[in-house]
């Protein structure tokens, strides 16, 4: 029977997600509905539904957005061709890409300009990977595993550099980087780690908590990369873990023989979902619910410059 709930810290919203969600909210307030959003602004179904209810229209491609309309690009970043399409259609573009993703784009562009072949470590098809590859499609190869590193075929004498997706497993990525270094000792590394602070902090917090818990519940959507990595972090250490969008997805059979449940949430999951899961356990008689070591994050990002300027102008208007 479950006796105790431990809440991982840090968990939930990162600075990039806070900024992206606020961008859509402020754009809706300023321009009025509808505001178009290319792809899910962040990978969380609750966030998307909430913004839809306020007048956001989510589309898969910028080419679906009417001419001249306002469109917000998601936190995961886009390829340069997306900006080109929007320019042709006269869109009012607000780019809510996380600045930490932009850093990877800038790096990839610089490497390509200097004649490097870029090895991008990431998951095929993930929006962030599609966007980063778009910076230098002819100069970039994607690897997802150590086996793929071993199978890489590159032109002899190619100058190599690597970048990574921001939301990967710290441990797995470390292994892939080691494999790259073994095969290509001269490969250039990013000046600063590409896996972002939020992803690595949340994985660290789960690892810290594992000796104390029998089961981990990760609140996050299926398409949230960093949330999936949290599940894997627990499972890799032998602790059962499940990804849930909210309390309705908890299967009571998971709780058989479990005394302490750890709860965390991905970088795109709002804190209210954690509260709902805690209420679900309270309704089943669990009273011992506590944070496991409180760790504060103090990273914040300003709103996208194009929106900030627009809001400043509106504030100055007579
Ligand atoms: S998970 Fe990291 S890279 Fe992604 S939005 Fe958050 S801070 Fe930015």
Boltz pocket constraint, residues with backbone or C-beta under 6 A from the ligand:
constraints:
  - pocket:
      binder: B
      contacts: [[A, 14], [A, 15], [A, 16], [A, 17], [A, 75], [A, 98], [A, 99], [A, 100], [A, 101], [A, 166], [A, 167], [A, 196], [A, 197], [A, 198], [A, 199], [A, 226], [A, 267]]
      max_distance: 6.0
